[in-house]
C-alpha cells in the first residue's frame, strides 16, 4: 500500500510559509518519498493569508490533496482558514502565541522565536521541527535539515528548531515506513522550462514581470554566472519580445515569457517573428483572465489565444507540457523547433505547472539542441531564398553579405516589395513550412496516454497531472489522453478516437478545449468537466466527478 | 568600399530631407571604414515604419526592418546578442517618440551602446501628414483639421534627461555636418542620439525656417543647463553636439567582456551544468 501524507502550512505573507513547506518536501525527498508542492498565495507582500501544501507518497505523486494529515498554523487566521482542509484524523499544530484550537497541539512559535532568533525573524523554521517531531525523526535529522535549508545564523536557527522540537511533548503521530535515502530535487515547472531551454541552447531570456511567468525570469537571472545566460528585465513586454527577436537576428537563442496579459501586448511582434522568420521561443503561463483577472491562481482560458497568437498567416508550433519532466523536454524541443523551422514556437502552460514543485531527476543527455540550416553559398546569400521545405538558410552579421530581415513583405533579398507576384512567391515559400512543421514535430512525443480502458479522458497541460493523481482513486479502467502538441495538431495519432465518446477535463468556464477537440477529431463529448475557480482539482473530488460520469454512462 | 546602393527604386518625394540623411549616412559609413577602421560588415541598421524607414531599402547594409516604434528595441537585442556590432537605428518622430517612446527613453537610461538617428520632420509623412509628437501647436493635419491642440515634446531635452551620453542635432541640408555628426555618434561609446531636422516637402516644409535659423554650435557645452538652453533657444536653432560623456555601458555592466553569440556554452557544457544541479 502506497503511503501518502499531505501537510499544509498556513500563515501571513512574509512569514516564510512556502519556504517552510519546501523544507518539509526536501525532508520527504531525503526519506525517499516523492513530493508535489503547491503554493496558494494572493497578490500581496505582507499579511493576508497564504498557505502551501505538500503531498508526499512512496509512489510518484502528481498533484496535491485538499484534506491534510497535518496542518501547521503560524497564526490564528490559519486555524480558521484551514477548517476546510481537516478531517477527524487531521493533526493540527497551532501557534499558541497567536491562535487556539481545542483539538490541536499548541506550541509557542512566536515566544520561542523571540528567545532564539533575531528580532523580525519569522517562524518559518518551526515547521520542520514540528514535522520531525510528529514523524518520529531524530534530532540529528532535524539539525541536518535546518543546516542545509537555512544558511544564515545557523546556530540560532538550530537552537530555535530544537526548542520547538522539544516543546512538542507529543508522541510521533505518523509512521513513514521503510525507506532508503534516494535523492531527487524539487523543481517547479518554470525552473524546468528554463533548464530545458538552456539545454537546447538558450543564451538570453527577455521578460517583464507577470505572475505566474515571473519565476522563470527569476530562476534564469539567478543562473547568470553559473550558466552564462543573460536575463533582461525590459521596460515592457513590447520591449522584451522585440529585443528577443532582434537578438535572434544576431544569432542568439532567445526566449520570452509572460502570462496572458503580457502576451496580449506582444501580439504584433509575434506576427513579426512570423514574417521575418525569427526563431523565438515563447512561454505563456496562464492565470484566470480576462485582463488582470486573478494573478496568482491557475486557468486554461488562453488555449485559443495561444493557438492564434498574432495576426496574419504564418506557421507556429504550440505545445503544452503535461508533466514536470515534460516541461523540461518540451522547452528543449520547442526552442529546437523554433530554430529548425525559423518561426515562433509557444509553450503553453498554467500557474499549476509553472509554480508547483515536484521531486524530480533530470537527465539532459537526450534533449535536442537548437541547430539551424546554414548557407551553402555564402558568397551569394539571400535571407529569404526559396527552398523545398520553405526554410531559408541563416547567416549572421558580421558578414560581407547583406543580411536583411524585413517585417514588410519582401523579396528573397529581404528588400521590401508590394508586387503581386513577389507576394505570392514569398507567401508560398513561408507556407511550405506548414508541412515542414508537421514533419518536424513528428520526431517528438506529441501525445501521452496514461492507463488503458474504454473510458477515455482528454486533457492537456497540468490537468493531465491532476487526472493521473485522480486515476489512483477510481475503480474502473480509465485511459487519460494528454495532448502535448496542439499545433500542428496530431490528428494522425488521434484518429483512433474518431467517433468515440470521451470525457474532457479542463480549467475553463466555456470548454474551449472540448470544442477544439470536436472540431479536430469529430469526437462525441460525453461530459465536459470544467473548473474555473482558479484552484487545482483535489484528486479525490476529481475522481468522484469521473466516477459519476462513469456510473451514469454504464 | 562596396557599392552602397540597392536596386530599389527610391520613392521619397523630390526634395525630401531623407535624401540628405541617406547621402550623409553613406558618407559617414565611408568615413567610419576609412578613418575609423570600422568595416562595413560590422555595421547593422534597424528602422521603424514611416518615410524614414525606407532608408533600409535604399542602402546595401545588413539590418532589420522592424515594427513601427520598435526599432530601438530590436537594435538593443542585436547589440546585446553581439556587442561587437555597431548598431544604428533610424526612427521617425512618430516612430521613436510616439509609438516607441518608451524604448528611446530606456535605451538612453541604460546607456545602451547604439546610435539613434531621429528623422524629425514634425509630421507623419507616410500616413499623409497627421500631427506628430514634435509638431508645433496649431499644426493642421487630417486628424487635427482645426489645429493641433497639444504642445510638442522636446527631443534633445528629453534624451538628455533620460541619460543619453551623446546628444546632437544636425540638419539634412547640411550633408557634411550630418555625416560627421553621425560618424561621431557611432564612434561614441554609449547611447548616442542625433536629431536630424528633416523638412517634409509634402506636409511640413521647414526649409525656409531652418535655412534662416539654423546655427552651428562649435563646442560641446560643458554644462547641462547651458546645453539645454542652447537646444531650446527660442530664436536660433543650434545644430551640433550638446552632450558627450563617458558612462558605463549596459552590455559591459551586464556581462563584462563576454560575447553571447561568440562564447555561447556548447551542448556538453550545458548538460554538465544541468546535471550538477541534481543530486548524484
Interface residues (C-beta under 8 A of the other chain):
Chain A: X183 X184 X185 X195 X198 X199 X201 X203 X204 X206 X226 X227 X228 X230 X232 X234 X235 X236 X238 X239 X242 X243 X244 X245 X246 X247 X248 X249 X250 X251 X252 X253 X254 X268 X269 X272 X276 X361 X362 X363 X364 X365 X367 X369 X396 X397 X398 X399 X400 X401 X402 X403 X404 X405 X406 X407 X408 X410 X414 X415 X416
Chain B: X6 X7 X8 X39 X41 X42 X44 X46 X49 X56 X57 X60 X61 X62 X63 X64 X65 X66 X67 X70 X73 X74 X75 X76 X77 X78 X80 X81 X82 X84 X85 X102 X103 X105 X106 X254 X255 X258 X260 X261 X263 X264 X265 X267 X270 X271 X273 X274 X275 X277 X278 X279 X280
